[in-house]
Amino acid sequence: MKTLKIFVLLIPIFILIYSTCFEPFQLENTFHEVTIGKSGKSLLVAHVTDLHTDGLGTIELKLMDSIRASKPDIIFITGDIATPGGTAKGYEDVLSKLKAPLGVYFIQGNWEYWEPIKELGLILKRADIVDLTNKHLHIKDDLWLVGLDDEQAGSPEVEVYEKVPKESKILSIFHSPVLFKSIKNKTNLAFAGHSHGGQIRLPFFGSLWTPEGTGKYDSGWYKEGEANMYVSRGIGNSILPIRFNCRPEVAFIKVNY
C-alpha cells in the first residue's frame, strides 16, 4: 500500500517532467490532402505557425529537417514568430533557413504587436520572405494567395479579396482562426494558428484552455460552407513552456486545385 501511495504521488511529477522536458521538443510532421478545384494540378504547402523562436534550438533544427525532407512547393508562416527576449539575430537565423520554390510568405500574429521585432522588415527581406499582411499575390495558374492581419491585435482588411480576379481559387493565411467566420465565403482554403492546440489536451476532453481568438477552432480541419481551414498546433509555446498530449506540429498539405 505504501508503495502504491508513493507511485500515485510521483505521477504528477513524471507528467510535469515529460510535459516540460520531452514533449515540447517532439515535433510531429502531419500530412494532409484537400481538393479545391478540378484542374488536376496540385502543390504542397508547408504550414508553419507560432514559432516563438529565440534562435536555432532543438525544435527549430527538427523543423528544418522536416522541410528539407518533405520538399514543399511553398511555405506559409501564419504569425507569432516573436517571443519575449527574442533577438533579431535569433529570428533571422531561423527564418533564413526556410526556403521553397514558390516562396515563403508571412503574416503578423498578435505577438508581433505585443513584442515588436526590431527591423522585422529587413529581417524578412534578407531571408527572402514576403510579408503578405493585408495583401494578395498570384501564386500560379488560377491560384491566388491572400494574407490578412491578426484579428485580435491588428486590423485585417478583408476588402483585399476584391482585388483578386473572379473565378480564381483562393488560399488565405491569417493568425487567429476566428477570422474564418468573416472570410469563409471569400476563400476556398485557409490556414491559421494561434491556438497551440491548447498545449495541454486531456484524453476524451480536449484542450483545457485556448487563447482568445481561437473560438471553436482549436486544432485540425474545419469546414464551413464551401471553405476549409486547417488550424495547426504550432511549433513553439505561449506563456508556459509546457505541452501534454499536444505535440508541436508542422503540417504539410497537398492542395489539389
KELONU-908430 format. One record per residue: residue number from 1; x, y, z of N, C-alpha, C, O in turn. Coordinates in steps of 0.2 Angstrom, whole numbers. Layout:
# KELONU-908430
{tormar NUM,{X,Y,Z},{X,Y,Z},{X,Y,Z},{X,Y,Z}}
...
This chain:
# KELONU-908430
{tormar 1,{4,-6,0},{0,0,0},{4,6,0},{3,11,-4}}
{tormar 2,{10,6,4},{14,12,4},{17,13,-2},{18,19,-5}}
{tormar 3,{19,8,-6},{22,8,-12},{18,11,-17},{19,16,-21}}
{tormar 4,{11,9,-17},{6,12,-21},{5,19,-20},{4,23,-25}}
{tormar 5,{5,21,-14},{4,29,-12},{10,33,-15},{9,38,-18}}
{tormar 6,{16,30,-15},{22,34,-17},{21,34,-25},{23,40,-28}}
{tormar 7,{19,29,-28},{19,29,-35},{13,34,-37},{15,38,-42}}
{tormar 8,{8,34,-34},{2,39,-36},{5,46,-35},{3,51,-39}}
{tormar 9,{9,47,-29},{11,54,-28},{16,56,-33},{17,62,-35}}
{tormar 10,{20,51,-36},{25,53,-41},{22,54,-48},{26,57,-52}}
{tormar 11,{16,52,-49},{13,53,-56},{13,60,-58},{16,61,-64}}
{tormar 12,{11,65,-54},{11,72,-56},{18,74,-58},{19,79,-62}}
{tormar 13,{23,72,-54},{30,74,-55},{32,71,-62},{35,75,-66}}
{tormar 14,{31,65,-64},{33,62,-70},{29,66,-76},{33,67,-81}}
{tormar 15,{23,68,-75},{19,71,-80},{22,78,-81},{23,80,-87}}
{tormar 16,{24,81,-76},{27,88,-77},{34,88,-80},{35,92,-85}}
{tormar 17,{38,83,-78},{44,82,-82},{44,81,-89},{47,84,-93}}
{tormar 18,{39,76,-91},{38,74,-98},{35,80,-102},{37,81,-107}}
{tormar 19,{31,84,-98},{27,90,-102},{32,96,-103},{30,100,-107}}
{tormar 20,{37,96,-99},{42,102,-100},{48,100,-103},{51,104,-106}}
{tormar 21,{51,94,-102},{57,92,-104},{57,88,-111},{62,87,-114}}
{tormar 22,{51,85,-112},{51,80,-118},{46,82,-123},{49,83,-129}}
{tormar 23,{40,82,-122},{35,83,-127},{36,90,-131},{35,90,-137}}
{tormar 24,{38,95,-128},{38,102,-132},{44,101,-137},{44,106,-142}}
{tormar 25,{48,96,-137},{53,96,-142},{52,90,-147},{56,88,-151}}
{tormar 26,{46,87,-146},{45,81,-151},{40,83,-157},{34,83,-156}}
{tormar 27,{43,86,-162},{40,89,-167},{36,83,-171},{39,78,-173}}
{tormar 28,{30,84,-173},{26,80,-177},{25,83,-184},{23,88,-184}}
{tormar 29,{27,79,-189},{25,81,-196},{18,77,-197},{18,71,-197}}
{tormar 30,{13,82,-199},{7,79,-201},{6,80,-208},{8,85,-211}}
{tormar 31,{3,75,-212},{2,76,-219},{-6,75,-221},{-9,71,-218}}
{tormar 32,{-8,80,-225},{-15,80,-227},{-16,81,-234},{-11,83,-238}}
{tormar 33,{-22,81,-237},{-23,82,-244},{-30,85,-244},{-35,82,-241}}
{tormar 34,{-31,90,-248},{-38,93,-249},{-38,95,-256},{-34,97,-259}}
{tormar 35,{-45,95,-259},{-46,97,-265},{-51,103,-266},{-56,103,-262}}
{tormar 36,{-48,108,-270},{-52,114,-270},{-54,116,-277},{-57,121,-279}}
{tormar 37,{-52,111,-282},{-53,113,-289},{-53,106,-293},{-51,101,-291}}
{tormar 38,{-53,107,-300},{-53,101,-304},{-48,101,-310},{-49,98,-315}}
{tormar 39,{-43,105,-309},{-38,106,-314},{-33,100,-315},{-30,99,-320}}
{tormar 40,{-33,96,-310},{-29,90,-310},{-22,92,-307},{-17,88,-307}}
{tormar 41,{-21,99,-305},{-14,101,-303},{-14,101,-295},{-19,101,-292}}
{tormar 42,{-8,102,-293},{-8,102,-285},{-1,105,-283},{3,106,-287}}
{tormar 43,{-1,107,-277},{5,110,-274},{6,108,-267},{0,107,-264}}
{tormar 44,{11,107,-264},{12,105,-257},{14,111,-253},{19,115,-254}}
{tormar 45,{10,112,-248},{11,118,-243},{14,116,-237},{12,111,-234}}
{tormar 46,{19,119,-234},{21,118,-228},{18,124,-223},{20,130,-225}}
{tormar 47,{15,122,-218},{11,127,-214},{15,127,-207},{15,123,-203}}
{tormar 48,{18,133,-206},{22,134,-200},{19,140,-196},{18,145,-199}}
{tormar 49,{18,139,-190},{15,144,-186},{18,144,-179},{20,139,-176}}
{tormar 50,{17,150,-176},{18,150,-169},{25,148,-167},{26,144,-162}}
{tormar 51,{30,150,-171},{37,148,-169},{40,151,-162},{43,147,-159}}
{tormar 52,{38,157,-160},{40,159,-154},{47,157,-153},{49,155,-148}}
{tormar 53,{52,159,-158},{58,157,-158},{63,162,-155},{62,168,-156}}
{tormar 54,{69,159,-152},{74,164,-150},{81,161,-153},{86,163,-150}}
{tormar 55,{80,157,-158},{86,155,-162},{86,148,-164},{80,144,-162}}
{tormar 56,{91,145,-166},{91,138,-169},{92,134,-163},{98,132,-161}}
{tormar 57,{87,131,-160},{87,126,-155},{85,120,-157},{84,118,-163}}
{tormar 58,{83,115,-153},{81,108,-155},{75,108,-159},{76,105,-164}}
{tormar 59,{70,111,-157},{64,111,-161},{65,114,-168},{62,112,-173}}
{tormar 60,{68,120,-168},{69,123,-175},{74,119,-179},{72,119,-185}}
{tormar 61,{79,116,-177},{83,111,-181},{78,105,-184},{79,103,-190}}
{tormar 62,{74,103,-180},{69,97,-182},{65,100,-187},{63,96,-192}}
{tormar 63,{63,106,-187},{58,109,-192},{62,110,-199},{59,108,-204}}
{tormar 64,{68,112,-198},{72,112,-205},{73,106,-208},{73,105,-214}}
{tormar 65,{74,100,-204},{75,94,-206},{68,91,-210},{69,88,-215}}
{tormar 66,{63,93,-207},{56,91,-210},{55,95,-216},{53,92,-221}}
{tormar 67,{57,101,-217},{56,105,-223},{60,102,-228},{58,101,-234}}
{tormar 68,{67,101,-227},{71,98,-232},{69,91,-234},{69,89,-240}}
{tormar 69,{66,87,-230},{64,80,-231},{58,80,-236},{57,76,-240}}
{tormar 70,{53,85,-234},{46,85,-237},{46,89,-244},{42,88,-248}}
{tormar 71,{51,93,-245},{52,97,-251},{45,101,-253},{43,100,-258}}
{tormar 72,{42,105,-248},{36,109,-250},{37,113,-256},{43,116,-257}}
{tormar 73,{32,115,-260},{32,120,-265},{32,127,-263},{35,131,-266}}
{tormar 74,{29,128,-257},{28,134,-254},{27,134,-247},{25,129,-244}}
{tormar 75,{29,139,-243},{29,139,-236},{25,145,-233},{26,151,-236}}
{tormar 76,{20,144,-229},{16,149,-226},{18,149,-218},{18,144,-215}}
{tormar 77,{20,155,-216},{21,156,-209},{15,161,-206},{15,167,-208}}
{tormar 78,{11,158,-202},{5,161,-200},{5,165,-193},{1,163,-189}}
{tormar 79,{11,169,-193},{11,173,-187},{15,170,-181},{16,164,-180}}
{tormar 80,{16,175,-176},{19,173,-170},{26,170,-170},{27,165,-167}}
{tormar 81,{30,174,-174},{37,172,-174},{40,175,-167},{44,171,-164}}
{tormar 82,{38,180,-165},{40,184,-159},{40,180,-153},{35,176,-152}}
{tormar 83,{44,182,-148},{44,179,-141},{48,184,-137},{52,187,-139}}
{tormar 84,{46,184,-130},{49,188,-126},{56,187,-125},{58,181,-124}}
{tormar 85,{61,192,-126},{68,191,-125},{71,189,-132},{77,187,-132}}
{tormar 86,{67,188,-137},{70,186,-144},{74,191,-147},{73,197,-145}}
{tormar 87,{79,189,-151},{84,194,-154},{83,194,-161},{81,189,-164}}
{tormar 88,{85,199,-164},{85,200,-172},{89,194,-175},{87,191,-180}}
{tormar 89,{95,193,-172},{99,188,-174},{96,181,-174},{96,177,-179}}
{tormar 90,{93,179,-168},{89,173,-167},{84,172,-172},{83,167,-175}}
{tormar 91,{80,177,-173},{74,177,-178},{77,176,-185},{75,171,-189}}
{tormar 92,{82,179,-187},{85,179,-194},{88,172,-195},{88,169,-200}}
{tormar 93,{92,169,-190},{95,163,-190},{90,158,-192},{91,153,-196}}
{tormar 94,{84,158,-189},{79,153,-191},{75,154,-198},{75,150,-202}}
{tormar 95,{73,161,-199},{69,162,-205},{73,161,-211},{71,159,-216}}
{tormar 96,{80,163,-211},{84,162,-217},{85,155,-219},{87,154,-225}}
{tormar 97,{83,150,-215},{84,143,-217},{77,140,-220},{77,135,-223}}
{tormar 98,{72,144,-220},{66,142,-223},{66,144,-231},{65,150,-232}}
{tormar 99,{66,139,-235},{66,140,-242},{61,136,-246},{60,130,-244}}
{tormar 100,{58,138,-251},{53,134,-255},{53,137,-262},{54,143,-263}}
{tormar 101,{52,133,-268},{52,135,-275},{48,141,-276},{49,146,-280}}
{tormar 102,{42,141,-273},{37,146,-275},{37,151,-269},{32,156,-269}}
{tormar 103,{41,151,-265},{42,156,-260},{40,155,-253},{36,150,-251}}
{tormar 104,{41,159,-248},{39,159,-241},{35,165,-240},{38,171,-241}}
{tormar 105,{30,165,-237},{25,170,-235},{23,171,-228},{22,165,-225}}
{tormar 106,{23,177,-225},{22,178,-218},{16,183,-217},{15,188,-221}}
{tormar 107,{12,182,-212},{8,187,-209},{9,188,-202},{11,183,-199}}
{tormar 108,{7,194,-199},{8,195,-192},{3,192,-188},{-3,191,-190}}
{tormar 109,{5,190,-182},{1,187,-177},{1,192,-171},{4,198,-172}}
{tormar 110,{-3,191,-166},{-3,195,-160},{3,197,-157},{4,202,-154}}
{tormar 111,{8,192,-157},{14,193,-153},{19,198,-157},{23,201,-154}}
{tormar 112,{18,199,-163},{22,204,-167},{20,211,-165},{23,216,-166}}
{tormar 113,{14,211,-162},{11,218,-159},{13,218,-152},{15,224,-149}}
{tormar 114,{13,213,-148},{15,213,-141},{22,213,-140},{24,217,-135}}
{tormar 115,{26,210,-144},{33,210,-143},{36,212,-150},{39,208,-154}}
{tormar 116,{36,218,-152},{38,220,-159},{45,218,-160},{49,219,-156}}
{tormar 117,{46,216,-166},{53,214,-168},{56,220,-172},{54,222,-177}}
{tormar 118,{62,222,-169},{65,227,-172},{68,226,-179},{71,220,-180}}
{tormar 119,{66,230,-184},{69,229,-191},{66,223,-194},{69,219,-197}}
{tormar 120,{60,221,-192},{57,215,-195},{57,215,-202},{58,210,-205}}
{tormar 121,{55,221,-205},{55,221,-212},{62,219,-216},{62,216,-221}}
{tormar 122,{67,221,-213},{74,220,-215},{76,213,-214},{79,209,-218}}
{tormar 123,{74,210,-208},{75,203,-207},{71,198,-212},{74,194,-215}}
{tormar 124,{65,200,-214},{61,196,-219},{64,197,-226},{65,192,-229}}
{tormar 125,{66,203,-227},{69,204,-234},{76,200,-235},{77,197,-240}}
{tormar 126,{80,200,-230},{86,197,-230},{85,189,-231},{89,185,-234}}
{tormar 127,{80,187,-227},{78,180,-228},{74,178,-234},{72,172,-235}}
{tormar 128,{73,183,-238},{69,182,-244},{62,179,-243},{59,175,-246}}
{tormar 129,{59,182,-237},{52,180,-235},{47,186,-237},{49,192,-235}}
{tormar 130,{41,185,-240},{37,191,-241},{32,192,-236},{28,187,-234}}
{tormar 131,{31,198,-233},{26,200,-228},{20,201,-232},{19,206,-236}}
{tormar 132,{15,197,-232},{9,197,-236},{3,200,-231},{-3,199,-233}}
{tormar 133,{4,203,-226},{-1,205,-221},{-5,210,-225},{-3,216,-227}}
{tormar 134,{-12,209,-226},{-17,213,-229},{-15,214,-237},{-16,220,-239}}
{tormar 135,{-12,209,-240},{-10,209,-247},{-12,203,-250},{-14,198,-247}}
{tormar 136,{-12,203,-257},{-14,197,-261},{-8,196,-266},{-4,201,-268}}
{tormar 137,{-8,190,-269},{-2,188,-273},{-5,182,-277},{-8,178,-275}}
{tormar 138,{-3,183,-284},{-4,177,-288},{1,172,-287},{7,173,-288}}
{tormar 139,{-1,166,-286},{4,160,-285},{6,157,-292},{12,157,-294}}
{tormar 140,{1,154,-295},{2,151,-302},{-5,149,-304},{-10,148,-300}}
{tormar 141,{-5,148,-311},{-12,146,-314},{-17,151,-311},{-17,157,-312}}
{tormar 142,{-23,148,-309},{-28,152,-307},{-28,152,-299},{-34,154,-296}}
{tormar 143,{-23,151,-296},{-22,151,-289},{-19,157,-286},{-14,159,-288}}
{tormar 144,{-23,160,-281},{-21,166,-278},{-20,165,-270},{-23,161,-267}}
{tormar 145,{-16,170,-267},{-15,169,-260},{-16,176,-257},{-14,181,-259}}
{tormar 146,{-20,176,-252},{-22,182,-248},{-20,181,-241},{-21,176,-238}}
{tormar 147,{-16,187,-238},{-14,187,-232},{-17,192,-228},{-18,198,-230}}
{tormar 148,{-20,191,-222},{-23,195,-218},{-20,197,-211},{-17,192,-208}}
{tormar 149,{-21,203,-208},{-18,204,-202},{-22,201,-196},{-27,198,-198}}
{tormar 150,{-19,200,-190},{-22,197,-185},{-28,200,-182},{-28,207,-182}}
{tormar 151,{-34,197,-181},{-40,200,-179},{-40,202,-172},{-43,207,-170}}
{tormar 152,{-36,199,-168},{-35,201,-161},{-31,207,-159},{-34,212,-156}}
{tormar 153,{-26,208,-162},{-21,213,-161},{-20,218,-167},{-18,224,-166}}
{tormar 154,{-22,216,-173},{-21,220,-179},{-27,223,-182},{-33,223,-179}}
{tormar 155,{-27,224,-188},{-33,226,-192},{-33,223,-199},{-31,225,-204}}
{tormar 156,{-37,217,-199},{-37,213,-205},{-42,217,-210},{-47,220,-209}}
{tormar 157,{-39,218,-217},{-43,222,-222},{-46,217,-227},{-42,215,-232}}
{tormar 158,{-52,214,-225},{-55,209,-229},{-56,211,-236},{-58,207,-241}}
{tormar 159,{-56,218,-237},{-58,221,-244},{-52,219,-249},{-53,220,-255}}
{tormar 160,{-47,216,-247},{-41,214,-251},{-44,209,-256},{-41,208,-262}}
{tormar 161,{-49,205,-254},{-52,200,-258},{-55,202,-265},{-55,199,-270}}
{tormar 162,{-57,209,-264},{-60,212,-270},{-55,213,-276},{-57,214,-282}}
{tormar 163,{-48,212,-274},{-43,214,-279},{-41,207,-283},{-37,207,-287}}
{tormar 164,{-44,202,-280},{-42,195,-283},{-47,194,-289},{-53,195,-288}}
{tormar 165,{-45,192,-295},{-49,190,-301},{-55,185,-299},{-53,181,-295}}
{tormar 166,{-60,187,-301},{-66,182,-300},{-65,175,-303},{-61,175,-308}}
{tormar 167,{-68,170,-301},{-67,163,-303},{-60,160,-301},{-58,155,-303}}
{tormar 168,{-56,164,-297},{-49,162,-295},{-50,157,-289},{-55,157,-286}}
{tormar 169,{-46,153,-288},{-45,149,-282},{-41,152,-277},{-35,155,-279}}
{tormar 170,{-43,153,-271},{-40,157,-266},{-38,154,-260},{-42,150,-257}}
{tormar 171,{-32,154,-258},{-29,152,-252},{-28,158,-247},{-26,163,-250}}
{tormar 172,{-30,157,-241},{-29,163,-236},{-25,161,-230},{-25,155,-228}}
{tormar 173,{-21,166,-228},{-17,164,-222},{-18,170,-217},{-18,176,-219}}
{tormar 174,{-19,168,-211},{-20,173,-205},{-19,169,-199},{-18,163,-199}}
{tormar 175,{-19,173,-193},{-16,170,-187},{-22,167,-183},{-22,161,-182}}
{tormar 176,{-26,172,-180},{-32,170,-176},{-37,166,-180},{-40,169,-184}}
{tormar 177,{-39,160,-178},{-44,156,-183},{-51,159,-183},{-55,157,-187}}
{tormar 178,{-53,163,-178},{-60,166,-178},{-61,170,-184},{-67,171,-185}}
{tormar 179,{-56,172,-187},{-57,177,-193},{-60,173,-198},{-63,175,-203}}
{tormar 180,{-60,166,-198},{-63,162,-203},{-70,163,-204},{-73,163,-209}}
{tormar 181,{-74,165,-198},{-81,167,-199},{-82,172,-203},{-87,172,-207}}
{tormar 182,{-77,177,-204},{-78,183,-208},{-77,182,-215},{-79,186,-220}}
{tormar 183,{-72,177,-217},{-70,176,-224},{-72,170,-227},{-69,168,-232}}
{tormar 184,{-76,166,-223},{-77,159,-226},{-81,159,-233},{-80,154,-236}}
{tormar 185,{-84,164,-235},{-87,165,-241},{-83,168,-246},{-85,169,-252}}
{tormar 186,{-77,170,-244},{-72,173,-249},{-66,169,-251},{-62,171,-255}}
{tormar 187,{-65,163,-248},{-59,159,-249},{-61,152,-250},{-67,150,-248}}
{tormar 188,{-56,148,-253},{-58,141,-254},{-54,137,-248},{-57,132,-246}}
{tormar 189,{-48,140,-246},{-45,136,-241},{-41,141,-237},{-38,146,-239}}
{tormar 190,{-41,140,-230},{-37,145,-225},{-33,141,-221},{-34,135,-219}}
{tormar 191,{-28,144,-219},{-23,142,-214},{-22,147,-208},{-21,153,-209}}
{tormar 192,{-22,144,-202},{-22,148,-196},{-18,144,-191},{-17,138,-191}}
{tormar 193,{-16,148,-185},{-13,145,-180},{-16,148,-173},{-22,147,-172}}
{tormar 194,{-11,151,-169},{-13,154,-163},{-15,150,-157},{-14,152,-151}}
{tormar 195,{-19,145,-158},{-22,141,-153},{-17,136,-149},{-18,135,-143}}
{tormar 196,{-11,135,-153},{-6,130,-150},{-10,123,-148},{-7,119,-145}}
{tormar 197,{-16,122,-151},{-20,116,-149},{-22,116,-142},{-24,111,-140}}
{tormar 198,{-20,121,-138},{-22,121,-131},{-16,120,-127},{-16,121,-121}}
{tormar 199,{-10,117,-130},{-4,115,-127},{-5,109,-122},{-1,104,-121}}
{tormar 200,{-11,109,-118},{-12,104,-114},{-19,101,-116},{-24,104,-115}}
{tormar 201,{-19,95,-118},{-25,91,-120},{-26,85,-116},{-22,80,-116}}
{tormar 202,{-32,84,-113},{-34,78,-109},{-37,73,-113},{-42,75,-117}}
{tormar 203,{-36,67,-113},{-39,62,-117},{-47,62,-115},{-49,63,-110}}
{tormar 204,{-51,62,-121},{-58,62,-120},{-61,69,-119},{-67,69,-119}}
{tormar 205,{-57,73,-117},{-59,80,-115},{-57,85,-120},{-61,90,-122}}
{tormar 206,{-51,85,-122},{-48,90,-127},{-44,95,-123},{-41,94,-118}}
{tormar 207,{-43,101,-126},{-39,107,-123},{-42,109,-117},{-49,110,-117}}
{tormar 208,{-38,111,-112},{-41,114,-106},{-42,121,-107},{-47,124,-104}}
{tormar 209,{-38,124,-111},{-39,132,-112},{-36,134,-119},{-30,131,-121}}
{tormar 210,{-39,138,-122},{-36,141,-128},{-36,149,-128},{-41,151,-124}}
{tormar 211,{-32,152,-131},{-32,160,-131},{-38,163,-134},{-40,160,-139}}
{tormar 212,{-39,169,-132},{-45,172,-135},{-43,173,-143},{-37,175,-144}}
{tormar 213,{-48,172,-147},{-47,172,-154},{-46,165,-157},{-46,165,-163}}
{tormar 214,{-47,160,-153},{-47,153,-155},{-54,151,-157},{-56,148,-162}}
{tormar 215,{-59,153,-152},{-66,150,-153},{-66,143,-153},{-63,140,-149}}
{tormar 216,{-70,140,-158},{-71,133,-158},{-65,129,-162},{-65,123,-163}}
{tormar 217,{-61,134,-165},{-56,131,-170},{-49,130,-166},{-45,133,-168}}
{tormar 218,{-49,125,-162},{-43,124,-158},{-37,120,-162},{-31,121,-160}}
{tormar 219,{-39,115,-166},{-34,111,-169},{-37,107,-175},{-43,104,-174}}
{tormar 220,{-34,107,-181},{-36,102,-186},{-40,105,-191},{-40,112,-192}}
{tormar 221,{-44,101,-194},{-48,104,-200},{-55,106,-198},{-58,103,-193}}
{tormar 222,{-57,111,-202},{-64,114,-201},{-67,116,-207},{-63,118,-212}}
{tormar 223,{-73,115,-208},{-77,116,-215},{-83,120,-213},{-87,118,-209}}
{tormar 224,{-84,126,-217},{-90,130,-216},{-92,132,-223},{-88,135,-227}}
{tormar 225,{-98,131,-225},{-99,132,-232},{-95,128,-237},{-94,122,-236}}
{tormar 226,{-92,132,-242},{-88,128,-247},{-80,129,-245},{-76,126,-248}}
{tormar 227,{-79,132,-239},{-72,134,-237},{-70,129,-232},{-73,127,-227}}
{tormar 228,{-63,127,-232},{-60,123,-227},{-54,127,-224},{-52,132,-227}}
{tormar 229,{-53,125,-218},{-47,129,-214},{-44,123,-210},{-46,119,-207}}
{tormar 230,{-37,124,-210},{-33,120,-206},{-30,124,-200},{-26,129,-202}}
{tormar 231,{-30,122,-194},{-28,126,-188},{-22,121,-186},{-23,116,-183}}
{tormar 232,{-16,124,-186},{-10,120,-184},{-9,121,-176},{-10,126,-173}}
{tormar 233,{-6,116,-173},{-4,116,-166},{2,121,-165},{4,122,-159}}
{tormar 234,{5,122,-170},{11,127,-170},{18,123,-167},{18,117,-165}}
{tormar 235,{23,127,-168},{30,125,-166},{32,126,-159},{34,122,-155}}
{tormar 236,{31,133,-157},{33,135,-150},{28,134,-145},{22,132,-146}}
{tormar 237,{29,137,-139},{24,138,-134},{23,145,-132},{27,149,-133}}
{tormar 238,{17,146,-129},{14,153,-127},{13,153,-120},{10,148,-117}}
{tormar 239,{16,158,-116},{15,159,-109},{19,154,-105},{24,155,-102}}
{tormar 240,{17,147,-105},{20,142,-102},{24,137,-106},{21,135,-111}}
{tormar 241,{30,135,-105},{34,131,-109},{32,123,-108},{36,119,-105}}
{tormar 242,{26,122,-109},{23,115,-107},{19,113,-113},{15,117,-116}}
{tormar 243,{19,106,-114},{14,103,-119},{13,96,-116},{17,93,-114}}
{tormar 244,{6,94,-116},{4,87,-114},{-1,85,-119},{-6,88,-120}}
{tormar 245,{0,79,-122},{-4,76,-127},{-6,81,-133},{-11,81,-135}}
{tormar 246,{-1,85,-134},{-2,91,-139},{5,92,-142},{7,98,-141}}
{tormar 247,{8,88,-146},{15,89,-148},{15,95,-153},{10,96,-157}}
{tormar 248,{21,98,-153},{22,104,-158},{21,101,-165},{22,95,-166}}
{tormar 249,{19,105,-170},{17,102,-177},{19,107,-182},{19,113,-182}}
{tormar 250,{22,103,-188},{22,107,-194},{18,103,-199},{19,96,-200}}
{tormar 251,{13,106,-202},{8,102,-207},{10,103,-214},{12,109,-216}}
{tormar 252,{10,98,-217},{11,98,-225},{5,96,-228},{2,90,-227}}
{tormar 253,{2,100,-232},{-4,99,-235},{-4,100,-243},{-2,105,-246}}
{tormar 254,{-6,94,-246},{-6,94,-253},{-13,97,-255},{-18,94,-254}}
{tormar 255,{-12,102,-259},{-18,106,-261},{-20,104,-269},{-16,106,-273}}
{tormar 256,{-25,101,-270},{-27,99,-277},{-32,105,-279},{-37,106,-276}}
{tormar 257,{-29,108,-284},{-33,114,-287},{-36,114,-294},{-39,118,-296}}
